Amino acid sequence: MDINVVSGMKSSVDTEIPMDIDLNVSASEESKGGIKYEVLIGDPKVVTPLRASTNSGARPVSAEEIQLKINAATERRHSFEAERLAALSEKLRRIEEAAKKRVEITTSTKENLEQKIETRVKIPNF
């Protein structure tokens, strides 16, 4: 005895996008007290909702408006580049200041050590 059932099932995993699945089930009786089922699942069919057109009722864009947008984008790009240059120059200034302080510290430390060495050489040991 073969039973073929074809039914559509809705996916319970994703409730926003309905999916129809073809499900084929066939059953056959076996002689030793059992029934054998064979389940064949077809490819899912995604039903996508229709999207509304984005240009519905929109007025055409004039050449002047396009040029204004291009000019605004250019100004934004220039201001962004100016900000980047300002940040880089500030970093460079800080690096230069740190290098100057390092040189000052090393020279002062060297001078202090030289003075200590000279004072020890001048003091006679008893």
C-alpha positions in Angstrom: 0.0 0.0 0.0 1.5 3.3 -1.1 0.2 6.7 0.1 1.4 9.9 -1.5 0.7 13.1 0.2 1.7 16.5 -1.1 1.1 19.4 1.2 2.4 22.9 1.7 3.9 23.8 5.0 4.7 27.2 6.4 8.1 27.8 8.0 7.9 28.4 11.7 11.5 29.6 12.0 11.2 32.9 10.0 7.7 34.4 10.5 8.4 37.5 8.4 9.1 35.7 5.1 6.6 32.9 4.4 8.1 29.8 2.9 6.2 27.0 1.1 7.8 23.6 1.3 6.7 20.7 -0.9 6.5 17.6 1.3 6.1 14.2 -0.2 5.4 11.4 2.2 5.0 7.8 1.0 4.2 4.9 3.3 4.4 1.2 2.7 3.6 -1.7 5.0 6.4 -4.1 5.9 5.7 -7.7 6.7 7.3 -7.8 10.2 5.0 -5.4 12.0 6.2 -2.0 11.0 5.5 0.7 8.5 8.3 2.3 6.5 7.9 6.0 5.7 9.9 7.9 3.1 9.8 11.6 3.4 11.0 13.8 0.5 11.3 17.5 1.1 11.5 19.7 -2.0 13.3 23.0 -2.3 11.8 25.9 -0.3 9.9 28.5 -2.3 10.3 31.9 -0.9 7.4 34.2 -1.3 8.6 37.8 -1.4 6.2 40.7 -0.8 6.0 43.3 -3.5 8.0 46.4 -2.8 6.7 49.8 -3.3 8.3 51.9 -6.0 10.7 54.5 -4.6 10.1 57.0 -7.4 6.3 57.0 -7.0 5.3 60.7 -7.2 8.8 62.0 -7.1 9.5 65.1 -9.1 12.4 65.0 -11.6 15.7 66.4 -10.4 16.9 69.5 -12.2 20.5 70.1 -13.4 20.8 73.0 -10.8 19.9 70.7 -7.9 22.4 68.1 -9.1 25.1 70.8 -9.3 24.2 72.1 -5.8 24.6 68.5 -4.4 27.9 68.1 -6.2 29.2 71.4 -4.8 28.0 70.4 -1.3 29.8 67.1 -1.5 33.0 68.8 -2.7 32.8 71.2 0.3 32.3 68.3 2.7 35.3 66.5 1.2 37.5 69.6 1.5 36.5 70.2 5.1 37.2 66.6 5.9 40.6 66.8 4.3 41.3 70.1 6.2 40.4 68.4 9.5 42.7 65.4 8.7 45.6 67.8 7.9 45.0 69.7 11.1 45.0 66.5 13.2 48.1 65.3 11.5 49.9 68.6 12.0 48.9 68.5 15.7 50.3 65.0 16.1 53.5 66.1 14.4 53.8 69.1 16.7 53.4 66.9 19.7 56.1 64.5 18.4 58.5 67.4 17.9 57.9 68.7 21.4 58.5 65.2 22.8 61.7 65.0 20.9 62.9 68.4 22.2 62.1 67.4 25.8 63.9 64.2 25.3 67.0 66.0 24.1 66.8 68.5 27.0 66.4 65.7 29.6 69.3 63.7 28.2 71.6 66.8 28.0 70.7 67.8 31.6 71.2 64.3 32.9 74.5 64.1 31.1 75.6 67.4 32.6 74.6 66.3 36.1 76.5 63.0 35.8 79.6 64.9 34.5 79.4 67.3 37.5 79.1 64.4 39.9 82.1 62.6 38.3 84.2 65.8 38.5 83.3 66.4 42.2 84.3 62.9 43.0 87.6 63.2 41.2 88.4 66.4 43.0 87.7 65.0 46.5 90.8 63.1 47.7 90.1 59.7 49.4 91.6 59.3 52.8 
